C-alpha cells in the first residue's frame, strides 16, 4: 500500500484508516496505550523527525524508566510491525522510519486531519478577507466538519499532546468565529442567534461570541435583546475577571444605541 491511502484522525478519538484496493476502507486497531500515544505524537508531527527525547518527555513527564530509550524503540518497532508490509510511502519506502536521534512518519499532510483542518481554515479566512463570504463559509464549514469530538479522548496525553490539544481547541474557536462572520456577511443573522446563544453559554469568556450575538440580534430587529447581551457580557467580565468589555464591544453597543 502507498502512504497516500492512509489517513490518521486526531480531531476526536484516534483513527487510522486505509484503502486496500482503492475503494474498500479498513481500519487499524491499536489497543496498547503507549503505542497510541507514540502514534499520535508522530502523526501530529508528520514528515518531521520526532526526537527520542521528545517522545520520552511526552510518555514520561517525570521519572522515566532506566531503559527508556530501548522502551521507546520497542514501541516504534511494534507500530512498524503493526503497519506491516501493507503500508509504504509514495516512493515505496517504509512508512515509519528511524532517523538519527528520532523517528519519522511519512504521510501526506492532507491525510492527517489536523493539517487538513488548518489548511481549510486558512483558505476560508483568506476568502473572507477578500470579500468572498459564500466561499469562506463553505471552506470553514468543511474545516469544522473534520472535528469528531474532543481531541484524542482515548489517548493518554502528556505535556506535548496536552499543549497541542489546547492550541487546536483555540484554533477551532477561531474557525467558528470566522464562519459566523462569513454567515453574518451573507445576511444569515436570524439563523445564527440560537447557535450564538449556545456558544455564549458554553464559552462565557470568549468575548467575540458575545459581540457576534449582539450583532445578530441587532440585525434581526431585536434591539433590546442586543443591549441585554452587552450587559450580560459586562457582568460576566466584571465578575469573573474584573475587566470591562473591549473597545469592539463598546463600539457595537454605541451602534445599537444610535440606531433608529
TITOR-268164 format. One record per residue (C-alpha): residue in three letters; z, y, x. Coordinates in steps of 0.05 Angstrom, whole numbers, padded with zeros to 5 digits, always signed. Layout:
ALAZYX ...
//
This chain:
UNK+00000+00000+00000 UNK-00014+00071+00022 UNK+00041+00124+00022 UNK+00003+00168-00028 UNK+00022+00116-00080 UNK+00097+00120-00071 UNK+00138+00172-00109 UNK+00211+00189-00099 UNK+00252+00226-00151 UNK+00316+00264-00132 UNK+00319+00311-00192 UNK+00361+00262-00232 UNK+00381+00191-00215 UNK+00348+00165-00151 UNK+00280+00137-00170 UNK+00229+00103-00125 UNK+00163+00081-00157 UNK+00095+00059-00131 UNK+00029+00032-00155 UNK+00008-00036-00131 UNK-00063-00035-00159 UNK-00077+00037-00173 UNK-00056+00030-00246 UNK+00007-00010-00254 UNK+00072+00025-00235 UNK+00130-00013-00205 UNK+00198+00009-00182 UNK+00241-00008-00121 UNK+00313-00023-00137 UNK+00361+00000-00082 UNK+00431-00022-00100 UNK+00471-00011-00036 UNK+00507+00056-00039 UNK+00497+00076+00034 UNK+00423+00057+00033 UNK+00413+00101-00027 UNK+00448+00158+00009 UNK+00405+00149+00071 UNK+00341+00146+00030 UNK+00360+00210-00008 UNK+00371+00245+00059 UNK+00304+00221+00087 UNK+00266+00239+00023 UNK+00297+00308+00019 UNK+00270+00319+00089 UNK+00205+00281+00081 UNK+00157+00288+00140 UNK+00212+00317+00183 UNK+00254+00276+00231 UNK+00326+00269+00208 UNK+00372+00262+00267 UNK+00422+00206+00271 UNK+00477+00259+00277 UNK+00454+00290+00211 UNK+00458+00222+00177 UNK+00527+00209+00206 UNK+00552+00277+00181 UNK+00526+00261+00112 UNK+00552+00189+00108 UNK+00620+00202+00140 UNK+00643+00274+00138 UNK+00705+00253+00176 UNK+00729+00192+00215 UNK+00663+00155+00225 UNK+00670+00083+00250 UNK+00666+00070+00324 UNK+00598+00034+00319 UNK+00570+00088+00274 UNK+00501+00094+00306 UNK+00489+00019+00301 UNK+00511+00020+00228 UNK+00462+00077+00213 UNK+00406+00039+00247 UNK+00423-00022+00205 UNK+00418+00019+00141 UNK+00349+00045+00162 UNK+00327-00026+00182 UNK+00348-00051+00113 UNK+00308+00003+00079 UNK+00248-00012+00122 UNK+00255-00086+00105 UNK+00261-00069+00031 UNK+00197-00028+00034 UNK+00165-00087+00069 UNK+00091-00092+00085 UNK+00070-00062+00019 UNK+00087+00010+00036 UNK+00046+00043+00090 UNK+00029+00114+00109 UNK-00041+00142+00099 UNK-00064+00121+00168 UNK-00035+00051+00160 UNK+00029+00064+00199 UNK+00097+00042+00175 UNK+00126+00088+00122 UNK+00194+00094+00154 UNK+00193+00102+00230 UNK+00243+00111+00286 UNK+00235+00173+00330 UNK+00276+00197+00389 UNK+00344+00215+00362 UNK+00327+00201+00289 UNK+00283+00174+00234 UNK+00221+00198+00196 UNK+00199+00183+00125 UNK+00124+00197+00117 UNK+00109+00214+00045 UNK+00062+00268+00017 UNK+00106+00327-00005 UNK+00076+00327-00075 UNK+00102+00256-00084 UNK+00175+00278-00076 UNK+00197+00315-00139 UNK+00238+00368-00105 UNK+00178+00393-00065 UNK+00133+00388-00127 UNK+00185+00428-00166 UNK+00187+00482-00113 UNK+00112+00486-00106 UNK+00101+00493-00182 UNK+00158+00544-00187 UNK+00127+00586-00131 UNK+00059+00585-00164 UNK+00089+00603-00231 UNK+00128+00662-00204 UNK+00066+00686-00167 UNK+00026+00682-00232 UNK+00080+00723-00267 UNK+00078+00776-00213 UNK+00002+00781-00220 UNK+00005+00792-00295 UNK-00014+00722-00319 UNK+00046+00704-00363 UNK+00009+00648-00400 UNK-00007+00611-00336 UNK+00062+00627-00308 UNK+00097+00597-00369 UNK+00055+00534-00363 UNK+00069+00524-00288 UNK+00143+00540-00295 UNK+00149+00493-00354 UNK+00117+00438-00312 UNK+00166+00450-00256 UNK+00226+00446-00302 UNK+00199+00383-00335 UNK+00209+00346-00269 UNK+00284+00350-00278 UNK+00310+00285-00308 UNK+00384+00306-00307 UNK+00436+00327-00255 UNK+00416+00316-00183 UNK+00429+00246-00158 UNK+00488+00227-00203 UNK+00482+00155-00179 UNK+00485+00172-00104 UNK+00548+00185-00064 UNK+00536+00255-00036 UNK+00565+00281+00029 UNK+00563+00353+00052 UNK+00488+00357+00064 UNK+00467+00328-00003 UNK+00521+00368-00039 UNK+00494+00432-00008 UNK+00424+00412-00028 UNK+00448+00399-00099 UNK+00478+00469-00105 UNK+00416+00501-00076 UNK+00368+00464-00122 UNK+00411+00480-00184 UNK+00406+00554-00166 UNK+00331+00547-00160 UNK+00328+00512-00227 UNK+00364+00571-00259 UNK+00315+00619-00225 UNK+00257+00578-00253 UNK+00288+00580-00323 UNK+00296+00656-00317 UNK+00224+00665-00294 UNK+00198+00621-00350 UNK+00238+00662-00401 UNK+00208+00726-00370 UNK+00139+00695-00380 UNK+00154+00678-00452 UNK+00180+00748-00465 UNK+00116+00776-00436 UNK+00079+00731-00485 UNK+00119+00762-00543 UNK+00157+00698-00558 UNK+00224+00735-00563 UNK+00241+00706-00631 UNK+00235+00635-00606 UNK+00279+00649-00545 UNK+00342+00674-00580 UNK+00371+00605-00594 UNK+00356+00579-00524 UNK+00386+00642-00492 UNK+00449+00636-00533 UNK+00458+00565-00507 UNK+00445+00587-00435 UNK+00495+00644-00441 UNK+00547+00595-00468 UNK+00536+00545-00411 UNK+00526+00596-00355 UNK+00575+00651-00373 UNK+00570+00688-00306 UNK+00494+00684-00299 UNK+00480+00757-00318 UNK+00404+00751-00323 UNK+00411+00705-00383 UNK+00455+00756-00419 UNK+00404+00811-00404 UNK+00346+00769-00430 UNK+00386+00754-00493 UNK+00396+00828-00504 UNK+00322+00839-00494 UNK+00301+00782-00541 UNK+00348+00805-00596 UNK+00326+00877-00590 UNK+00252+00859-00594 UNK+00267+00816-00654 UNK+00295+00877-00690 UNK+00368+00855-00683 UNK+00395+00918-00651 UNK+00468+00907-00669 UNK+00468+00836-00642 UNK+00434+00860-00578 UNK+00490+00912-00567 UNK+00541+00858-00584 UNK+00511+00814-00529 UNK+00521+00871-00479 UNK+00594+00880-00499 UNK+00604+00805-00492 UNK+00575+00807-00422 UNK+00620+00865-00404 UNK+00682+00828-00429 UNK+00664+00765-00390 UNK+00652+00801-00325 UNK+00716+00842-00332 UNK+00759+00782-00350 UNK+00730+00733-00300 UNK+00710+00776-00241 UNK+00739+00846-00252 UNK+00668+00874-00249 UNK+00624+00919-00291 UNK+00554+00899-00315 UNK+00497+00912-00266 UNK+00451+00972-00268 UNK+00398+00930-00301 UNK+00445+00910-00358 UNK+00468+00982-00368 UNK+00395+01006-00369 UNK+00379+00954-00423 UNK+00438+00979-00463 UNK+00412+01050-00458 UNK+00343+01029-00481 UNK+00374+00995-00541 UNK+00418+01054-00559 UNK+00360+01103-00552 UNK+00311+01062-00593 UNK+00293+01081-00664 
//
